């Protein structure tokens, strides 16, 4: 039995099946996404969602969905499913689903009377094309298959409605048609590997609703354009491939191409393999530069997310080459920022004050997973440049004070990963001396000292050694309080006593100013107040402003975003602290923490981890469908545990 498998009982229950989503991506930033019953519940859903750089920097839904109809003895059985105005579902094709599983590729089995039809989907790796293979497993008489495409041709953040500007013309191509609704878009080629009849019956399907968008307080209803349908007979045992892409495909090669794409995919037969496959979904190649997408379906390549995610998404998967490719892109972005030059590298939010410090942490992971010598040789000069840039006071929002600590202004603009806004102001205005920024600064100074010694520049390291000693003393005097945990930030006379997880970053680092006993104190309070079976809370329930349920309208959700919600990526720093404090004796405890996350492979977006969870039971998954930092940190710390325990 497949690791990711859902039977008929679940599939026909829309309350259970609609919340489960399935995501496929390629390295161009395009994706294909829907619920496991192929009914779109978000405006972000679509069979073919691709970037259209000629229009903007966003993805666009070209092919929203494809309805299949099985015809036998003149009777039609539509396998599609849409929600229409008023919450009416039609044509209820989910009732024909017998099972759904995802090993190498998502596979759905339909049963209509004596007809058993298998549907498999692959999203092509390096071309914006979705391939769907239909195989007639059983039938007792002549069977006809009809495919009806629903087109959107719109930005993922918008909705479309019936209008007179949409083009209806099309041209025939190899076993199919090409069409585009608006001149600014590329052609959409829809083709079938078998000779078929194309029936031109243009029509708008009005009032299609997206349930998730309705729940989130967004506009949720749109009209989709259906230009007609393809129709062909299919024999028992026969396979037919449908292709939709922005380039024409020679349909003689369609079946072979489908098989080749299946072979490229790895099985999702365990928690670990699901996460590795999910890690690959964040790979993004643009203009020859390699990036990490922060999450799907709406995030771009963000600098902080990239540096936190990259070790887990590459090194922990034994993909050192990919780490180095992404770092080549990042080095350009860092150099452009340090030299105050315009940059054509599409790595967003490089200016945030903690980003360069996370970059050093990222390089430090390379030293741990590969070797210190290799890290010094490849990235030593970059580390030294970053540290010197900050030390010289050249960063626009990092100020080195006499006590060795870094000060940053975050009153009016969010400057750390806790970056939500309500009414234009940060919900958590972390300003002044911020705990993880200064912990990362101390770590950077000590790591740079190590790097300089490895490069034979030991004479230069003495200055950083003295500064690190001063920073370490000031760090403990400033942040460590009488209750045994770290203050979150201090800005003048304002002290944030809230119990937050950022202190775990300080306790987990290779170079930490904290003693083992002090780390244990942090671990104890985080275990009591922040640890859940889905990760670490962003705020203790005992702290003021605790708001753990991420639901409602946008402002309501933003107010809760970092006020008690659970973030799985923080569990990486929690578990790393466990290893530093308790060593091998902590294995069974740490292993149990993964159980709650493994459950998520069957929920929400299957086979991956969502952005965040509610802070209270039952810990509903929320936010982005698949989030790079969460997948990455579970992979990274899992690999560290395996190395420690020789697994």
SEKOLLO-806695 format. One record per residue (C-alpha): x, y, z; residue number from 1; residue in one letter. Coordinates in steps of 0.2 Angstrom, whole numbers, padded with zeros to 4 digits. Example, Ala and Ser with C-alpha at 12.3 -4.5 7.8 and 13.67 -1.06 7.14 Angstrom:
BEGIN
      u      v      w  num  residu
   0062  -0022   0039    1       a
   0068  -0005   0036    2       s
This chain:
BEGIN
      u      v      w  num  residu
   0000   0000   0000    1       x
   0006   0017  -0004    2       x
   0012   0029   0009    3       x
   0000   0043   0002    4       x
  -0016   0034  -0001    5       x
  -0034   0039   0001    6       x
  -0049   0027  -0002    7       x
  -0066   0030  -0008    8       x
  -0074   0033   0009    9       x
  -0063   0048   0011   10       x
  -0063   0054  -0007   11       x
  -0082   0055  -0008   12       x
  -0083   0065   0008   13       x
  -0080   0083   0003   14       x
  -0078   0089   0020   15       x
  -0063   0077   0022   16       x
  -0056   0078   0004   17       x
  -0058   0096  -0001   18       x
  -0046   0103   0012   19       x
  -0032   0091   0006   20       x
  -0022   0099  -0008   21       x
  -0009   0092  -0020   22       x
   0005   0103  -0027   23       x
   0017   0100  -0042   24       x
   0030   0112  -0047   25       x
   0044   0114  -0060   26       x
   0060   0124  -0059   27       x
   0053   0139  -0069   28       x
   0042   0144  -0054   29       x
   0027   0137  -0063   30       x
   0015   0125  -0054   31       x
   0000   0114  -0054   32       x
  -0011   0113  -0039   33       x
  -0029   0108  -0034   34       x
  -0038   0098  -0021   35       x
  -0036   0079  -0022   36       x
  -0053   0078  -0030   37       x
  -0048   0090  -0043   38       x
  -0060   0104  -0037   39       x
  -0052   0121  -0036   40       x
  -0054   0129  -0019   41       x
  -0043   0144  -0021   42       x
  -0040   0157  -0035   43       x
  -0022   0151  -0034   44       x
  -0027   0134  -0040   45       x
  -0025   0128  -0058   46       x
  -0019   0114  -0069   47       x
  -0006   0125  -0077   48       x
  -0001   0141  -0068   49       x
   0015   0149  -0075   50       x
   0025   0165  -0074   51       x
   0021   0178  -0088   52       x
   0036   0190  -0087   53       x
   0029   0200  -0102   54       x
   0015   0205  -0090   55       x
   0022   0206  -0072   56       x
   0032   0197  -0059   57       x
   0018   0185  -0054   58       x
   0011   0168  -0059   59       x
  -0004   0167  -0070   60       x
  -0018   0154  -0071   61       x
  -0020   0148  -0089   62       x
  -0029   0131  -0088   63       x
  -0039   0131  -0072   64       x
  -0046   0114  -0074   65       x
  -0051   0099  -0085   66       x
  -0067   0090  -0084   67       x
  -0067   0072  -0090   68       x
  -0083   0064  -0096   69       x
  -0085   0045  -0099   70       x
  -0098   0041  -0112   71       x
  -0105   0023  -0114   72       x
  -0120   0017  -0123   73       x
  -0125   0036  -0125   74       x
  -0125   0039  -0107   75       x
  -0113   0053  -0100   76       x
  -0104   0052  -0084   77       x
  -0095   0068  -0080   78       x
  -0080   0066  -0068   79       x
  -0078   0085  -0064   80       x
  -0082   0094  -0049   81       x
  -0085   0113  -0046   82       x
  -0093   0123  -0033   83       x
  -0106   0136  -0040   84       x
  -0115   0151  -0033   85       x
  -0124   0146  -0017   86       x
  -0112   0132  -0012   87       x
  -0120   0120  -0026   88       x
  -0108   0106  -0031   89       x
  -0109   0100  -0049   90       x
  -0107   0088  -0058   91       x
  -0102   0078  -0043   92       x
  -0089   0068  -0052   93       x
  -0080   0064  -0035   94       x
  -0093   0050  -0032   95       x
  -0085   0040  -0045   96       x
  -0068   0040  -0037   97       x
  -0062   0023  -0030   98       x
  -0045   0028  -0024   99       x
  -0031   0041  -0025  100       x
  -0013   0039  -0021  101       x
   0004   0048  -0024  102       x
   0019   0037  -0025  103       x
   0029   0044  -0040  104       x
   0015   0054  -0048  105       x
  -0003   0058  -0042  106       x
  -0015   0044  -0048  107       x
  -0034   0043  -0047  108       x
  -0044   0028  -0051  109       x
  -0062   0031  -0056  110       x
  -0076   0018  -0058  111       x
  -0091   0021  -0068  112       x
  -0102   0005  -0070  113       x
  -0090  -0007  -0078  114       x
  -0078   0006  -0083  115       x
  -0062   0008  -0073  116       x
  -0051   0023  -0078  117       x
  -0034   0028  -0071  118       x
  -0028   0046  -0072  119       x
  -0010   0051  -0069  120       x
  -0002   0068  -0069  121       x
   0015   0074  -0071  122       x
   0021   0092  -0072  123       x
   0036   0093  -0084  124       x
   0053   0098  -0075  125       x
   0060   0111  -0087  126       x
   0045   0116  -0097  127       x
   0028   0124  -0093  128       x
   0018   0109  -0097  129       x
   0006   0098  -0088  130       x
   0004   0080  -0094  131       x
  -0011   0069  -0090  132       x
  -0012   0051  -0094  133       x
  -0028   0041  -0095  134       x
  -0028   0022  -0095  135       x
  -0044   0012  -0097  136       x
  -0041  -0002  -0085  137       x
  -0057  -0011  -0089  138       x
  -0073  -0009  -0100  139       x
  -0086  -0021  -0107  140       x
  -0091  -0010  -0122  141       x
  -0085   0004  -0133  142       x
  -0080   0019  -0122  143       x
  -0078   0037  -0127  144       x
  -0068   0050  -0117  145       x
  -0072   0069  -0118  146       x
  -0061   0082  -0111  147       x
  -0067   0100  -0108  148       x
  -0054   0113  -0103  149       x
  -0059   0128  -0092  150       x
  -0048   0143  -0096  151       x
  -0044   0158  -0085  152       x
  -0029   0168  -0092  153       x
  -0027   0179  -0077  154       x
  -0015   0184  -0063  155       x
  -0016   0172  -0048  156       x
  -0021   0187  -0036  157       x
  -0036   0191  -0047  158       x
  -0052   0184  -0053  159       x
  -0059   0184  -0071  160       x
  -0077   0187  -0077  161       x
  -0086   0185  -0093  162       x
  -0081   0199  -0105  163       x
  -0081   0204  -0123  164       x
  -0062   0206  -0124  165       x
  -0059   0188  -0122  166       x
  -0053   0180  -0139  167       x
  -0063   0165  -0145  168       x
  -0052   0161  -0160  169       x
  -0040   0146  -0161  170       x
  -0029   0137  -0173  171       x
  -0027   0118  -0175  172       x
  -0010   0110  -0171  173       x
  -0004   0092  -0169  174       x
  -0019   0083  -0162  175       x
  -0026   0098  -0154  176       x
  -0028   0117  -0153  177       x
  -0019   0132  -0148  178       x
  -0028   0148  -0141  179       x
  -0026   0162  -0130  180       x
  -0039   0173  -0122  181       x
  -0029   0190  -0122  182       x
  -0015   0196  -0133  183       x
  -0003   0199  -0119  184       x
  -0003   0181  -0115  185       x
   0007   0166  -0123  186       x
  -0002   0153  -0133  187       x
  -0009   0138  -0124  188       x
  -0007   0122  -0133  189       x
  -0019   0108  -0129  190       x
  -0016   0092  -0137  191       x
  -0021   0073  -0136  192       x
  -0009   0059  -0141  193       x
  -0023   0051  -0150  194       x
  -0033   0057  -0165  195       x
  -0048   0065  -0159  196       x
  -0063   0077  -0163  197       x
  -0062   0095  -0157  198       x
  -0079   0102  -0155  199       x
  -0079   0121  -0154  200       x
  -0093   0126  -0142  201       x
  -0088   0142  -0133  202       x
  -0096   0146  -0117  203       x
  -0094   0154  -0100  204       x
  -0097   0144  -0085  205       x
  -0102   0158  -0072  206       x
  -0102   0159  -0053  207       x
  -0088   0146  -0049  208       x
  -0084   0148  -0031  209       x
  -0068   0146  -0021  210       x
  -0071   0140  -0004  211       x
  -0054   0144   0004  212       x
  -0055   0161  -0002  213       x
  -0072   0164   0005  214       x
  -0066   0158   0022  215       x
  -0052   0170   0021  216       x
  -0063   0185   0017  217       x
  -0057   0187  -0001  218       x
  -0067   0189  -0017  219       x
  -0071   0171  -0021  220       x
  -0082   0170  -0037  221       x
  -0077   0170  -0055  222       x
  -0082   0165  -0073  223       x
  -0072   0153  -0083  224       x
  -0071   0151  -0102  225       x
  -0073   0134  -0110  226       x
  -0069   0135  -0129  227       x
  -0076   0117  -0132  228       x
  -0070   0099  -0130  229       x
  -0060   0085  -0136  230       x
  -0068   0068  -0139  231       x
  -0060   0051  -0144  232       x
  -0063   0033  -0141  233       x
  -0052   0023  -0129  234       x
  -0050   0004  -0129  235       x
  -0047  -0007  -0114  236       x
  -0029  -0007  -0109  237       x
  -0025   0009  -0120  238       x
  -0017   0024  -0113  239       x
  -0020   0042  -0120  240       x
  -0010   0057  -0115  241       x
  -0017   0075  -0114  242       x
  -0004   0089  -0114  243       x
  -0007   0107  -0110  244       x
   0008   0119  -0111  245       x
   0015   0135  -0118  246       x
   0024   0126  -0132  247       x
   0018   0114  -0145  248       x
   0022   0096  -0142  249       x
   0025   0083  -0155  250       x
   0012   0071  -0149  251       x
   0021   0056  -0156  252       x
   0033   0058  -0142  253       x
   0020   0061  -0128  254       x
   0019   0044  -0121  255       x
   0038   0042  -0120  256       x
   0039   0059  -0113  257       x
   0027   0055  -0099  258       x
   0036   0039  -0095  259       x
   0053   0049  -0094  260       x
   0045   0061  -0082  261       x
   0038   0048  -0071  262       x
   0056   0040  -0070  263       x
   0063   0056  -0065  264       x
   0052   0057  -0050  265       x
   0056   0048  -0034  266       x
   0044   0038  -0023  267       x
   0035   0046  -0009  268       x
   0036   0030   0002  269       x
   0041   0038   0018  270       x
   0041   0054   0029  271       x
   0059   0057   0024  272       x
   0056   0054   0005  273       x
   0040   0065   0005  274       x
   0051   0079   0013  275       x
   0065   0077   0000  276       x
   0053   0077  -0014  277       x
   0045   0093  -0006  278       x
   0062   0101  -0005  279       x
   0064   0099  -0024  280       x
   0048   0108  -0027  281       x
   0056   0124  -0021  282       x
   0070   0124  -0034  283       x
   0069   0139  -0046  284       x
   0079   0143  -0061  285       x
   0077   0160  -0068  286       x
   0089   0167  -0082  287       x
   0102   0154  -0078  288       x
   0102   0159  -0059  289       x
   0097   0146  -0046  290       x
   0085   0152  -0032  291       x
   0074   0145  -0018  292       x
   0056   0149  -0018  293       x
   0050   0153  -0001  294       x
   0034   0144  -0002  295       x
   0019   0140  -0013  296       x
   0008   0147  -0020  297       x
   0011   0165  -0017  298       x
   0029   0168  -0011  299       x
   0044   0173  -0021  300       x
   0063   0170  -0018  301       x
   0066   0179  -0002  302       x
   0083   0182   0005  303       x
   0080   0177   0024  304       x
   0070   0162   0019  305       x
   0084   0156   0006  306       x
   0098   0157   0019  307       x
   0088   0148   0032  308       x
   0081   0135   0020  309       x
   0096   0131   0009  310       x
   0106   0119   0021  311       x
   0091   0108   0024  312       x
   0085   0109   0005  313       x
   0102   0104  -0001  314       x
   0116   0098   0011  315       x
   0104   0088   0021  316       x
   0098   0079   0005  317       x
   0117   0076   0000  318       x
   0115   0089  -0014  319       x
   0130   0099  -0011  320       x
   0131   0105  -0030  321       x
   0114   0113  -0028  322       x
   0119   0122  -0013  323       x
   0134   0129  -0022  324       x
   0123   0134  -0037  325       x
   0111   0144  -0026  326       x
   0125   0152  -0016  327       x
   0133   0158  -0033  328       x
   0117   0168  -0035  329       x
   0117   0173  -0017  330       x
   0135   0179  -0018  331       x
   0130   0191  -0032  332       x
   0115   0198  -0022  333       x
   0126   0200  -0007  334       x
   0140   0209  -0016  335       x
   0128   0221  -0025  336       x
   0120   0225  -0008  337       x
   0137   0228   0001  338       x
   0144   0238  -0014  339       x
   0127   0248  -0015  340       x
   0125   0243  -0033  341       x
   0109   0240  -0043  342       x
   0106   0222  -0044  343       x
   0097   0211  -0057  344       x
   0097   0196  -0045  345       x
   0079   0193  -0040  346       x
   0082   0189  -0022  347       x
   0070   0200  -0012  348       x
   0072   0209   0005  349       x
   0091   0208   0005  350       x
   0091   0225   0015  351       x
   0083   0217   0031  352       x
   0096   0218   0045  353       x
   0096   0200   0050  354       x
   0098   0193   0032  355       x
   0117   0195   0031  356       x
   0119   0186   0048  357       x
   0108   0172   0042  358       x
   0119   0171   0026  359       x
   0134   0168   0038  360       x
   0124   0155   0047  361       x
   0120   0146   0031  362       x
   0139   0146   0026  363       x
   0143   0139   0043  364       x
   0131   0124   0039  365       x
   0141   0121   0024  366       x
   0157   0119   0035  367       x
   0147   0107   0046  368       x
   0140   0096   0033  369       x
   0155   0097   0020  370       x
   0171   0103   0029  371       x
   0177   0119   0038  372       x
   0192   0119   0025  373       x
   0180   0118   0010  374       x
   0169   0132   0018  375       x
   0184   0143   0021  376       x
   0191   0141   0003  377       x
   0174   0144  -0005  378       x
   0166   0157   0006  379       x
   0179   0163   0018  380       x
   0182   0180   0010  381       x
   0163   0182   0008  382       x
   0161   0179   0027  383       x
   0175   0192   0031  384       x
   0167   0205   0019  385       x
   0150   0203   0027  386       x
   0157   0205   0045  387       x
   0168   0219   0040  388       x
   0153   0228   0032  389       x
   0143   0227   0047  390       x
   0157   0231   0059  391       x
   0161   0247   0049  392       x
   0143   0253   0051  393       x
   0139   0252   0033  394       x
   0123   0243   0034  395       x
   0109   0255   0033  396       x
   0099   0248   0048  397       x
   0113   0239   0059  398       x
   0122   0250   0071  399       x
   0137   0243   0081  400       x
   0137   0250   0099  401       x
   0151   0252   0111  402       x
   0145   0237   0121  403       x
   0148   0226   0105  404       x
   0129   0223   0102  405       x
   0120   0228   0086  406       x
   0105   0240   0087  407       x
   0092   0240   0073  408       x
   0076   0251   0071  409       x
   0061   0241   0069  410       x
   0047   0252   0076  411       x
   0039   0257   0059  412       x
   0045   0243   0048  413       x
   0046   0225   0053  414       x
   0065   0220   0052  415       x
   0065   0201   0057  416       x
   0055   0185   0052  417       x
   0041   0192   0063  418       x
   0035   0203   0049  419       x
   0016   0205   0049  420       x
   0008   0222   0048  421       x
  -0010   0229   0053  422       x
  -0015   0246   0048  423       x
   0003   0249   0041  424       x
   0012   0246   0057  425       x
   0021   0230   0063  426       x
   0011   0219   0074  427       x
   0027   0215   0084  428       x
   0038   0230   0083  429       x
   0055   0221   0087  430       x
   0067   0236   0088  431       x
   0083   0240   0097  432       x
   0094   0225   0103  433       x
   0085   0210   0095  434       x
   0090   0193   0103  435       x
   0093   0182   0088  436       x
   0101   0197   0078  437       x
   0114   0198   0092  438       x
   0116   0180   0094  439       x
   0119   0178   0076  440       x
   0131   0192   0077  441       x
   0141   0184   0091  442       x
   0141   0168   0081  443       x
   0147   0177   0065  444       x
   0161   0185   0074  445       x
   0167   0168   0081  446       x
   0165   0159   0064  447       x
   0174   0173   0055  448       x
   0188   0171   0067  449       x
   0188   0152   0063  450       x
   0188   0156   0045  451       x
   0202   0168   0045  452       x
   0213   0155   0055  453       x
   0209   0142   0041  454       x
   0214   0155   0028  455       x
   0231   0158   0036  456       x
   0226   0175   0042  457       x
   0227   0172   0060  458       x
   0234   0189   0064  459       x
   0218   0197   0058  460       x
   0207   0186   0069  461       x
   0213   0194   0085  462       x
   0202   0210   0083  463       x
   0187   0199   0080  464       x
   0191   0188   0095  465       x
   0191   0204   0106  466       x
   0175   0210   0099  467       x
   0166   0193   0101  468       x
   0171   0193   0119  469       x
   0164   0210   0122  470       x
   0148   0205   0113  471       x
   0146   0189   0122  472       x
   0147   0198   0139  473       x
   0135   0211   0134  474       x
   0123   0198   0127  475       x
   0121   0189   0143  476       x
   0120   0205   0153  477       x
   0107   0212   0141  478       x
   0096   0197   0137  479       x
   0097   0184   0151  480       x
   0085   0188   0165  481       x
   0082   0182   0182  482       x
   0069   0169   0177  483       x
   0082   0159   0166  484       x
   0076   0164   0149  485       x
   0081   0177   0136  486       x
   0072   0194   0133  487       x
   0066   0195   0116  488       x
   0071   0213   0112  489       x
   0076   0229   0122  490       x
   0074   0246   0115  491       x
   0079   0260   0127  492       x
   0068   0259   0142  493       x
   0056   0246   0134  494       x
   0059   0228   0138  495       x
   0050   0214   0130  496       x
   0047   0201   0143  497       x
   0037   0190   0131  498       x
   0042   0172   0130  499       x
   0046   0169   0112  500       x
   0055   0156   0102  501       x
   0069   0167   0096  502       x
   0079   0163   0111  503       x
   0081   0145   0104  504       x
   0091   0152   0089  505       x
   0104   0159   0102  506       x
   0105   0143   0112  507       x
   0107   0132   0096  508       x
   0121   0141   0087  509       x
   0138   0133   0085  510       x
   0145   0148   0094  511       x
   0134   0154   0108  512       x
   0138   0165   0123  513       x
   0127   0154   0134  514       x
   0133   0140   0145  515       x
   0126   0123   0145  516       x
   0116   0127   0160  517       x
   0109   0143   0153  518       x
   0104   0133   0137  519       x
   0095   0121   0148  520       x
   0085   0134   0157  521       x
   0080   0141   0140  522       x
   0075   0123   0134  523       x
   0065   0120   0150  524       x
   0054   0136   0148  525       x
   0052   0133   0129  526       x
   0047   0115   0132  527       x
   0034   0120   0145  528       x
   0026   0135   0136  529       x
   0031   0134   0117  530       x
   0033   0116   0112  531       x
   0018   0108   0103  532       x
   0017   0092   0092  533       x
   0017   0103   0076  534       x
   0032   0114   0081  535       x
   0036   0129   0092  536       x
   0024   0143   0096  537       x
   0028   0160   0092  538       x
   0022   0167   0109  539       x
   0018   0159   0125  540       x
   0000   0157   0131  541       x
   0005   0165   0147  542       x
   0012   0181   0138  543       x
   0001   0196   0134  544       x
  -0007   0197   0117  545       x
  -0008   0178   0114  546       x
  -0019   0175   0099  547       x
  -0016   0157   0093  548       x
  -0030   0155   0079  549       x
  -0025   0160   0062  550       x
  -0042   0163   0054  551       x
  -0054   0176   0048  552       x
  -0051   0191   0037  553       x
  -0034   0197   0032  554       x
  -0031   0210   0047  555       x
  -0037   0197   0059  556       x
  -0025   0184   0052  557       x
  -0011   0196   0052  558       x
  -0014   0201   0070  559       x
  -0012   0182   0075  560       x
   0002   0178   0063  561       x
   0016   0178   0076  562       x
   0006   0179   0092  563       x
   0005   0161   0097  564       x
   0004   0152   0080  565       x
   0015   0137   0078  566       x
   0030   0137   0066  567       x
   0038   0120   0062  568       x
   0055   0127   0056  569       x
   0058   0133   0074  570       x
   0058   0115   0080  571       x
   0075   0113   0071  572       x
   0083   0125   0083  573       x
   0074   0118   0098  574       x
   0080   0100   0094  575       x
   0098   0106   0090  576       x
   0098   0114   0108  577       x
   0092   0097   0114  578       x
   0107   0089   0106  579       x
   0119   0102   0114  580       x
   0111   0100   0131  581       x
   0107   0082   0133  582       x
   0117   0073   0119  583       x
   0112   0055   0114  584       x
   0101   0053   0129  585       x
   0088   0065   0120  586       x
   0085   0053   0105  587       x
   0069   0045   0110  588       x
   0061   0062   0116  589       x
   0067   0071   0100  590       x
   0061   0056   0089  591       x
   0043   0058   0096  592       x
   0042   0076   0091  593       x
   0043   0071   0072  594       x
   0027   0060   0074  595       x
   0016   0076   0075  596       x
   0024   0082   0059  597       x
   0023   0066   0050  598       x
   0004   0066   0052  599       x
   0004   0081   0041  600       x
   0009   0071   0026  601       x
  -0009   0065   0024  602       x
  -0017   0082   0028  603       x
  -0018   0100   0020  604       x
  -0006   0100   0005  605       x
  -0001   0081   0006  606       x
   0017   0076   0006  607       x
   0024   0093   0013  608       x
   0022   0105   0027  609       x
   0011   0121   0027  610       x
   0017   0138   0033  611       x
   0010   0138   0051  612       x
  -0002   0130   0062  613       x
  -0014   0136   0075  614       x
  -0006   0137   0092  615       x
  -0021   0128   0101  616       x
  -0027   0110   0098  617       x
  -0032   0103   0086  618       x
  -0018   0113   0077  619       x
  -0025   0116   0060  620       x
  -0013   0119   0046  621       x
  -0014   0137   0039  622       x
  -0006   0149   0027  623       x
   0005   0144   0012  624       x
   0002   0126   0006  625       x
   0020   0122   0006  626       x
   0034   0132   0015  627       x
   0052   0130   0012  628       x
   0059   0134   0029  629       x
   0048   0121   0038  630       x
   0053   0107   0026  631       x
   0071   0112   0026  632       x
   0073   0113   0045  633       x
   0065   0096   0048  634       x
   0077   0089   0035  635       x
   0092   0098   0042  636       x
   0089   0093   0060  637       x
   0084   0075   0056  638       x
   0101   0073   0047  639       x
   0110   0081   0062  640       x
   0102   0068   0073  641       x
   0106   0054   0061  642       x
   0124   0059   0061  643       x
   0125   0060   0080  644       x
   0117   0043   0083  645       x
   0126   0035   0068  646       x
   0109   0030   0060  647       x
